């Protein structure tokens, strides 16, 4: 596949994932307004370093803060594969959780789909799901990367 086609596919995937992330953010806003079923609003700030050559691996850390006062430091690990190449670092990324009733529901492994592209400056959008809990991630950073991948994204309480 020509590099221009790969860029086009990656950007198209990014657009689709961004639409999904915006829908999740909208749903989170509605849940906060209505307060049905004791849903809590939680957000995460994070830093993440990744590399990929068909196989993708990423590690990082972050902080989750919820509207009910709960807060936790987390370790992040992601593994997956796809048509993906490069190395990048996201600093100060943000995430928004939807569908959780407590911070304890946020830990564990999420199904992940990701599109990324960049040379110098790098952008990343991810849509993640774990049962009824969803997580929309967005961040910018630096690196050289392109592609899309699928895999597992794990949040674990930091010790």
N, C-alpha and C positions, 0 to 999 in steps of 0.2 A: 504494500500500500504506500502511495506517495506521501511525503511529509505533510503536504498541504491538506490531503484528505484526512490524515490523522488529527491534525489541528482542528479541522472542521468537525470531525466526529467528537473530539474532546470538548469543544466549545458547545456543541449541541447537547451533549450529555450534561455539561455544567448548567446550561439553561434549564433543562428538564428538572435536574435536581434542585436548582434554585427555586423553581415554581413550587416544588414539593415542600421545600423548607419554608417558603412564605406561607403556604397553606397551613403548615404546622404552627407557625407563629400566630396566624390568625385564629386558629383553634385554641391556642393557649390564651389569647386575649379574651375570647368568649368564655372559656372555663373560669377565668379570674372574675369576670363580670357576674356570671351566674353562680359560681361556687357550688355546682352540683356534685353530690357524692363526696364532698370533702377534698376535691382536687386541689393540690398545692402547686404554685408556680415556682419553678426552679430554673436557675441559669448557671452557666459554667464559663469561666475564663480558663484558657489553657495555652500551653506551649507544646509543640510537637515536632519531632525530627523524623524524617522518613527517607527511605531509599527504595528503589524498585528497578527490576529488570525482569519483567514478567511476574516474578514473585515480589510482593511488597511487604515491608516491615516498618513499623513506626513505634516510637516510644516517646512518652512525655509525662507531663504532670499538669494539674489544674486545681481549681477550687470551685466547689458547688455551693451556691447560696440560694436558700428557699425563702418564700414569702412568709412562712411560719416561724422563721428565725433559725431553722436548722442550717448547719454549715459543715462541710467536710472537704479535706484535702484528698485528692485522688491521684493514683498512678494510672497512666493510660498505656495500653498496648494494642496494636492492630497488626493483623496478618491477613494476607489475601493474595489474589493474583488477577491477571487480566492483561490487557494490552497497555502496558505502563512501563515507563523508563524515566530515570532521573533521581535526583536527590533534592530535598527541600527542607526548610525550617519555617514553621509558623510560630510567631511570637504574639501573644495577646489575642488569640482567637477567641471567639464567643460561641456559646451553644445555648439552646433553649429546649427544655424538656416539656413534654405535654403528657397528660394522662396519669400522673403519679399522685398518690395520696400521702406519701411519706418519702423522705430522702432515702430510706432503706430500699425502696423499689428501684432506685436508679443504678445501683451497683450490679455488675454482672456483664454478660456478653450480649452485644447487639449485632444484628445482621447489618452489613454495611454495603453501600454502593457509593462510589466516589468518582468524580471527574476532576481533573486538574490539568493546568497548563501554565507554563511560565518560563521565562528566560531572564534571569536577573531578579525581577519581581515575580512572585508566584502567587496564584490564587487557588483556593481550595473550597469546595462546597461538598457537604456530605449529608445524606439522609439516612438515619439509623432507626431501627425498630427492635423492640424486645417486648413481645406480648402486647399489652395495652399501652406501654410507655414508648414514646418516640423522642428522638433527639435530632435537632437540626443544627449542624455546625457550619461555621463560616470563618474564614481567616485569610490573611494575606501575609506574605513573608518574602523569603528570597530562596532562590535555587534555580535549577534547570530541570524541568519535568514536563511530561505530557502523557496523557492517556486516561484510561478509566479502568477501574478494578472493582472487585467484589470480595468480601471476606468477613472477618470477625473483628469487632472493636470492643475492647474490654475495659471497664472502669472498675478499679479496685480501691477500697479505702486505703489511704497512705498510713503507714505505721509510724 
